Amino acid sequence: MVEPPSLMMLQFLAWVSDRPRTRADVMEAWRSCPHYSVWEDSVIAGLVRTSGKAVVLTARGRAMLEDRTASQARPSKAPTAHPVAELGPRVDRAVRRNGNKLGSAPGN
């Protein structure tokens, strides 16, 4: 199973794709915290490459960023009705039988 990219990795890929970056830019911005190896991880995974002094996304890195951006842009499925309404006519009859009092026992 393929592990989904971390938020940090997605932020890094978006940062690289935002405008031309040099290797010096990357080192200054992303190696400042030794706990995050996003630069090394992205190179090892084939998501970015250097081209002269420039750091660019590979086709794989671009696809990963676009896939995650597209999946986050999709609207979530909104409920079409109140959950109780999906129970149908039986609930309507029970409510009417109980004098429109939800939660009361029949005959009370």
N, C-alpha and C positions, 0 to 999 in steps of 0.2 A: 504494500500500500504506500502511495506517495504521500509524504507529509506536506501539508499546506504551508505556504510561505508565512513567515512570521510578519507581524505588523512592522517591525523594524526593517525587514528586508523589503517590504513593499514601499515603505517610506524612502529607503535608499534608492530603489529603482525609479521611483517617481522623481526624486531629486536629480538623479543622473539624466533622466529624460527631459527635465524642465528646460535646460539650456546647455550649451557646450560646457563641459567640465574638463579640467586637466587632472592629471594624476596628483599634482601638488594640491589642487583644490580638495580632492578626495581625502588625501592624507591629513590635511589640516582640519577638515570638517568631521571626518568619521573615525579617525584614529585617536581622537582626543580622550576617549574613554576606553581603557583597556579591556573592559568587560564585554564589549560588543565587537564581535569579529565579522560584522556584516560585509566589510570589504573583502576579506579573505574568503568568506563563505560564498559570496556572489561570484568571485573568480573561479573557485573550485567547481561550483555548480554550472558554470558556463553561462551565467546571466549577463555578465559584462565582460568587456575586453578592452585592452588599450590599443590605440591606433595612433602611433607616434606619441605625442604628448596628451592626446585626448582619451577620455574614458567614455565608451559608448555602450549602449545596450546591445546585446546580441539578439538574434531573432527569438531565441528562447526566453530571454529576459523581457523583451517587448511583449511576447505572447502571455507570459505570466502576469505582467502588470495589466494588460488589457483584459484578461480573463477575470481577474479580481475586481477591476474597476467595473466591468459589465455586470458581474454578479451582485455587486453592492448597489448598482443603480436600479436593479429590478425591484419593482414594488412588491412588498409582501402581500400575501393573499389576505385580504380583509374579509372579516365575517360578513355574510350577506344578510343575516337576520340575528335577532337575539337568540342565544342558545336554547332557551325554553321554547321558542316558537318552532324550532326544528323538531320538537317532540310531537307536534301535530294536533289533530282534533281531539285525541284522548285528553290532553291537558286542558284544552278549551272546555270540554264537557265537565271535567273535574272541577275546574274553577267555577263554572256556572252552577254546578251542583252544590258547591260549598259557599255559595253566596259571594263569589268573587273574592274570597279570602284565601290567599295562598298560604299554604302551610298548616291549614286547619284540617282536622280529620273529618271524613264524611259524616254528615249528620250532626255536627257540632255547630 
